Amino acid sequence: MLITLVSVRGHAPRAAGAKMVVSETQTWDSVGGGNLEATAVQRARDLMAAGVQMPELLTLRLTDSAANDYGRQCCGGEVTVLLEPLATVRPHIALFGIGHVGLELALMLSRLDIHLHLADSRAAQLAPERLTGLEGSRARVHLHHSPIPELTLPELPAGSLVVIMTHDHAEDAALCDAALRRPELGFVGLIGSSVKWRRFREQLKAVGHTEDDLKRVSTPIGIPGISGKSPAVIALSVAAQLVQTLEGQQSAAPHTRLMTGTPHPAKRDT
C-alpha cells in the first residue's frame, strides 16, 4: 500500500508530497512518524487484510483533543493522507480440474491481471501442448500437478478464489472439505447438480462442518440466466461470476473484512 501525504493545514511533521510504502509486516520511508503514521499504517494493513483494492482518503487532526491511539501528537495541524493499493497486487484464482470446462475457463481468465493457478491430479491435463493457448497471457500462470489436489490448497494466499471442477467427485468432496477449513479464502465454487451437492452436504457435515460453513460454497457455479451446458458457455458464466466476486472485493466497505456469501447462479451439471 502506498501512503501519500496529500494535504497539510497548519503545522505537521512533514510537508505535502511525503510518501511511504507499507506491506503486511514492513514499512519504507515515512509520512511523519508518531500517531499520524502509526494510524495510517494500521489503516493500510486493515485494507490489505480485507482485500480492498480501491484508494481511500484519511484525515487526521494533530491536536490534544483528537484520538491518539499511538501516543500524543499535538503539532496543531490537520493532514490528509491517500492510501493506494499498489498496481502490482494481483488477485489469485485457482482452478482445480483442467478438463473441458476448466481449460475453457483458464483461457478466458488468462486475459486478466491475476495469478491463475491450474491444478489437476492428472499430469496429461497440464501438458504444455494442451496449454498452448495460455502462452503470452496477461495472467501469471502457476501449474500444480498433484495426485492429492487438496494438498495444493495451503499454498494459496488468503483471499484466493477457488473453483472445484475435477473429473472425480471424490476429489471434489476432499477439496471442498479442505477449502472449508480455510475461512480466509475469498470464494469457494463447486461445479455440479443439486443432487451432487445434497450428497456432499451430508458428507461434509459428517466430518464436522456446520451449516454456516456450508453456506460458503457457491454451487452450482455461474451467473443466473445462462442455461447452456457446452464447456465454453459454462466457462463464460463462471468467468463472469468470478469477475463479479473480484469487483465485490475491490468495492468492499473499508471497515469490513472480506465476506463471501452464496450467490444464486443457474444450475450446472458435470
C-alpha positions in Angstrom: 0.0 0.0 0.0 1.3 3.4 -1.0 0.6 6.2 1.6 0.9 9.8 0.3 0.6 13.0 2.4 -1.7 14.9 0.0 -2.6 18.0 2.1 -1.4 19.8 5.2 -3.2 22.5 7.1 -1.2 24.2 9.9 1.8 22.5 11.4 2.7 18.9 10.7 5.9 16.8 10.8 6.3 16.6 7.0 5.1 18.6 4.0 2.5 17.5 1.5 4.0 15.0 -1.0 5.8 12.8 1.6 5.3 9.1 0.8 5.8 5.8 2.4 5.1 2.1 1.4 3.5 -0.4 3.7 3.4 -4.2 3.5 1.8 -6.7 5.9 5.0 -6.7 8.0 7.3 -3.8 7.0 7.3 -0.1 6.1 9.6 2.0 3.9 10.1 5.8 4.4 7.9 8.0 6.5 5.0 10.5 6.4 5.8 12.0 9.7 6.0 9.3 12.4 4.1 9.3 15.7 0.3 8.8 15.9 -0.2 10.1 12.4 2.0 7.5 10.8 1.0 4.6 13.1 -2.7 5.3 12.4 -2.2 5.4 8.6 -0.1 2.2 8.6 -2.7 0.3 10.7 -5.4 1.5 8.3 -3.4 0.4 5.3 -2.9 -3.0 6.8 -6.6 -3.3 7.6 -7.5 -2.5 4.0 -5.0 -5.1 2.7 -6.3 -7.7 5.1 -9.8 -7.1 3.8 -8.7 -7.4 0.2 -9.9 -3.8 -0.6 -8.4 -2.6 -3.9 -9.9 1.0 -4.0 -7.9 4.0 -2.7 -9.1 5.8 0.4 -8.5 9.3 1.9 -7.9 9.5 5.6 -7.9 12.9 7.5 -6.2 13.2 10.9 -6.0 16.1 13.3 -2.8 16.6 15.2 -4.3 18.1 18.4 -4.7 17.2 22.0 -8.4 16.6 21.5 -8.0 14.2 18.6 -7.9 10.4 19.1 -4.3 9.4 19.8 -4.2 5.6 19.8 -0.4 5.6 19.4 0.7 8.4 21.6 0.2 12.2 21.6 1.0 14.3 18.6 -0.1 17.9 19.1 1.6 19.8 16.3 -1.7 21.7 15.9 -2.4 20.9 12.2 -4.5 18.7 10.1 -3.3 16.3 7.4 -5.0 14.2 4.8 -3.3 11.0 3.5 -4.1 8.9 0.5 -4.0 5.1 0.9 -3.5 3.4 -2.5 -3.2 -0.3 -3.2 -0.2 -0.7 -5.5 -0.9 -1.8 -9.0 1.4 -4.8 -8.6 -1.1 -6.6 -6.4 -2.8 -9.3 -8.4 -5.7 -11.5 -7.1 -5.3 -15.3 -7.1 -7.8 -17.6 -8.8 -7.3 -21.4 -8.5 -9.0 -23.9 -10.8 -9.0 -27.5 -9.6 -9.7 -29.8 -12.6 -8.4 -28.7 -16.0 -10.9 -30.7 -18.1 -13.0 -29.4 -20.9 -14.7 -26.7 -18.8 -11.5 -26.0 -16.7 -9.4 -25.4 -19.8 -12.0 -23.1 -21.4 -12.2 -21.1 -18.1 -8.4 -20.9 -17.9 -8.2 -19.5 -21.4 -10.8 -16.8 -20.5 -9.2 -15.9 -17.2 -5.7 -15.8 -18.7 -6.6 -12.4 -20.2 -6.9 -10.8 -16.7 -4.1 -9.4 -14.5 -4.3 -12.2 -12.0 -2.3 -15.1 -10.6 -4.0 -18.1 -12.3 -3.4 -21.5 -10.6 -4.2 -24.6 -12.6 -4.3 -27.8 -10.5 -5.0 -31.4 -11.6 -4.2 -34.8 -10.4 -3.7 -35.9 -14.0 -0.3 -34.8 -15.5 -1.7 -35.1 -19.0 -4.2 -32.3 -18.3 -1.3 -29.9 -17.7 0.9 -31.0 -20.6 2.5 -28.0 -22.4 0.9 -28.9 -25.8 -2.5 -28.8 -24.2 -2.0 -25.4 -22.7 -0.6 -23.7 -25.8 -3.5 -21.2 -25.7 -2.1 -19.8 -22.4 1.2 -18.7 -24.0 1.7 -14.9 -23.7 -1.2 -14.5 -21.4 -1.6 -11.5 -19.1 -2.1 -13.7 -16.1 0.8 -15.3 -14.2 0.0 -18.9 -14.7 1.1 -21.5 -12.0 0.8 -25.2 -12.7 0.2 -27.6 -9.8 0.3 -31.3 -10.6 -0.6 -33.3 -7.5 -2.1 -36.8 -7.1 -3.7 -35.3 -4.0 -5.0 -31.9 -5.2 -6.2 -30.7 -1.7 -2.5 -30.5 -0.7 -2.2 -27.6 -3.1 -4.8 -25.5 -1.1 -2.4 -24.5 1.7 -0.1 -22.9 -1.0 -2.8 -20.3 -1.9 -2.8 -16.9 -0.2 -5.7 -15.6 1.8 -8.5 -14.1 -0.3 -7.9 -16.6 -3.2 -10.9 -17.6 -5.3 -11.2 -21.4 -5.6 -13.2 -23.2 -8.3 -13.6 -27.0 -7.9 -14.4 -28.9 -11.1 -12.4 -32.1 -11.2 -13.2 -35.3 -13.1 -13.7 -37.2 -9.8 -16.5 -36.5 -7.3 -14.3 -37.9 -4.5 -11.6 -35.3 -5.3 -14.3 -32.6 -5.4 -15.5 -33.6 -1.9 -12.0 -33.7 -0.5 -11.3 -30.3 -2.0 -14.5 -28.9 -0.5 -13.5 -30.2 2.9 -10.0 -28.7 2.7 -11.3 -25.4 1.4 -13.9 -25.0 4.2 -11.0 -25.5 6.7 -9.6 -22.2 5.3 -12.1 -19.5 6.3 -9.8 -16.8 4.8 -10.4 -17.9 1.2 -12.3 -15.4 -0.8 -14.6 -17.7 -2.7 -15.3 -21.5 -3.0 -17.2 -22.6 -6.1 -18.3 -26.1 -6.9 -19.5 -27.4 -10.3 -22.3 -29.9 -10.3 -26.0 -30.6 -9.8 -28.2 -30.0 -6.8 -28.2 -33.8 -6.3 -24.4 -33.8 -6.1 -24.4 -31.0 -3.6 -27.0 -32.7 -1.3 -24.7 -35.7 -1.1 -21.7 -33.5 -0.4 -23.6 -31.7 2.3 -24.2 -34.9 4.2 -20.5 -35.9 3.8 -19.2 -32.6 4.9 -21.5 -32.3 7.9 -20.4 -35.8 8.9 -16.8 -34.6 9.2 -17.7 -31.6 11.4 -18.7 -28.7 9.1 -21.6 -26.5 10.2 -24.4 -25.1 8.2 -22.6 -21.7 8.2 -19.5 -23.4 6.8 -21.6 -25.0 4.0 -23.0 -21.6 3.1 -19.5 -20.6 1.9 -19.7 -23.0 -1.0 -21.2 -21.4 -4.1 -22.9 -24.2 -6.1 -24.0 -24.6 -8.8 -21.5 -22.2 -10.2 -22.2 -19.5 -12.8 -24.4 -16.4 -13.1 -28.2 -16.6 -13.3 -29.9 -16.8 -16.7 -27.3 -18.8 -18.6 -28.5 -22.4 -19.1 -26.2 -23.7 -21.8 -24.1 -26.7 -20.9 -21.4 -26.6 -23.5 -17.9 -26.2 -21.9 -17.4 -22.7 -23.4 -20.8 -21.4 -22.2 -20.4 -22.8 -18.7 -16.9 -21.3 -18.6 -18.2 -17.9 -19.7 -20.8 -18.0 -17.0 -18.3 -18.9 -14.3 -15.8 -16.4 -15.5 -18.4 -13.7 -15.2 -19.2 -14.8 -11.6 -15.5 -14.7 -10.7 -15.2 -11.2 -12.1 -18.3 -10.1 -10.1 -16.6 -11.5 -7.0 -13.3 -9.7 -7.6 -15.2 -6.4 -8.2 -17.1 -7.0 -5.0 -13.8 -7.4 -3.1 -12.5 -4.2 -4.6 -15.5 -2.2 -3.6 -16.0 -3.8 -0.2 -16.6 -1.4 2.6 -13.3 -0.4 4.1 -14.3 -1.1 7.6 -15.4 -4.7 6.9 -13.3 -7.7 6.3 -14.0 -9.6 3.1 -17.1 -11.7 3.5 -18.5 -14.2 0.9 -21.9 -15.5 0.6 -23.7 -17.9 -1.7 -24.8 -16.3 -5.0 -27.8 -17.5 -6.9 -26.4 -19.0 -10.1 -28.0 -21.0 -12.7 -27.9 -24.8 -12.5 -24.8 -26.6 -13.8 -24.3 -30.3 -14.3 -21.0 -32.0 -14.6 
